[in-house]
């Protein structure tokens, strides 16, 4: 069963109700399976908005890894805050990227918590006016698909284990959604290629 835009709103509303009680709907991943690929970004955006507003963060982004570069996929920010992505926009954050590639979560409540080896990362975050940051790698049993990231720009904030654990089901749902988008896009590309081949005139070679 595929869901259209009206049903997407229903999924988001159902997610919001659960989120108001426990932070993140543990069944979100299963619900997203029934959302049409063309409507996934809308459903993910609704879930991301709730994840940002529930614990009082300023911005949330989902960046997809495409051809070795991170591309903003979904973003939501509080009014007056630019919905830019530190991962996609920032430069010289090699320490952060290496940690995420290893499957590690990156988080800091204040810039001074970053190690000396992350000096260039600290400078980039400071230029982007990010005071606190949390990044969760998105994987679906394989290579890195993208990153779920949250920022605080108006004030420093902590990222306790309890909060990270409550966001983990959301990261798994996002990873599954990105993986499905890739598989369906790959299938569509193959079908388009075979359709093109079938439309080419048959060439006969005579000797």
Residue pairs with C-beta under 8 A, 6 or more apart in sequence:
1 34
2 34
2 35
2 36
3 10
3 11
3 34
3 35
3 36
3 39
4 36
4 39
5 39
5 42
7 34
7 35
8 35
8 39
8 42
8 43
8 46
9 46
11 31
11 32
11 34
11 35
11 43
11 46
12 42
12 43
12 46
12 47
12 50
14 25
14 31
15 25
15 28
15 31
15 46
15 47
15 50
16 46
16 50
18 24
18 25
18 26
18 27
19 25
19 50
19 51
19 54
20 54
22 166
23 51
23 54
23 55
23 163
23 166
23 167
24 51
24 166
24 167
24 169
24 170
25 31
25 47
25 169
26 169
28 47
28 169
28 170
28 173
29 169
29 172
29 173
29 176
29 177
32 40
32 43
32 44
32 173
32 176
32 177
33 176
33 180
35 43
37 180
37 181
37 184
37 185
40 177
40 180
40 181
41 73
41 74
43 177
44 62
44 73
44 74
44 174
44 177
45 74
45 75
45 76
47 170
47 173
47 174
48 60
48 61
48 62
48 74
48 75
48 76
48 170
49 60
49 76
51 57
51 60
51 150
51 167
51 170
52 58
52 59
52 60
52 76
52 77
52 78
52 150
53 78
55 163
56 157
57 150
57 151
57 152
57 157
58 77
58 78
58 81
58 151
58 152
58 153
58 154
59 75
59 76
59 77
59 78
59 81
59 82
59 83
59 84
59 150
59 151
59 153
60 75
60 76
60 77
60 148
60 149
60 150
60 151
61 72
61 74
61 75
61 76
61 83
61 84
61 85
61 86
61 87
61 88
61 147
61 148
61 149
61 150
61 151
62 72
62 73
62 74
62 75
62 138
62 146
62 147
62 148
62 149
62 174
62 178
63 70
63 71
63 72
63 73
63 85
63 87
63 88
63 146
63 147
63 149
64 70
64 71
64 72
64 73
64 145
64 146
64 178
65 71
65 144
65 145
65 146
65 147
70 85
70 87
70 88
70 146
70 147
71 88
72 84
72 85
72 88
73 146
73 178
75 83
75 84
75 85
76 83
77 83
81 153
81 154
84 128
85 149
86 93
86 124
86 125
86 128
86 130
86 133
86 149
86 151
87 93
87 96
87 97
87 135
87 147
87 149
89 128
90 124
90 125
90 127
90 128
91 124
92 120
92 121
92 123
92 124
93 120
93 121
93 124
93 125
94 120
94 121
95 114
95 115
95 117
95 118
95 120
95 121
96 106
96 118
96 121
96 135
99 106
100 106
100 135
100 137
100 144
100 147
101 137
101 144
103 137
103 139
103 144
104 137
105 134
105 135
105 136
105 137
105 164
106 133
106 134
106 135
107 133
107 134
107 135
107 159
107 164
108 114
108 132
108 133
108 159
109 132
109 156
109 157
109 158
109 159
110 131
110 132
110 156
111 122
111 125
111 126
111 131
114 121
114 122
114 125
125 133
129 153
130 151
130 152
130 153
131 152
131 153
131 154
131 155
131 156
131 157
132 151
132 152
132 155
132 156
132 157
132 158
132 159
133 149
133 150
133 151
133 152
134 149
134 150
134 151
134 159
134 164
134 167
135 147
135 148
135 149
135 150
136 147
136 148
136 149
136 164
136 167
136 168
136 171
137 144
137 147
137 171
138 144
138 145
138 146
138 147
138 148
138 171
138 174
138 175
138 178
139 145
139 175
140 175
140 176
140 178
140 179
142 179
145 175
145 178
145 179
145 182
146 174
146 175
146 178
148 167
148 170
148 171
148 174
150 167
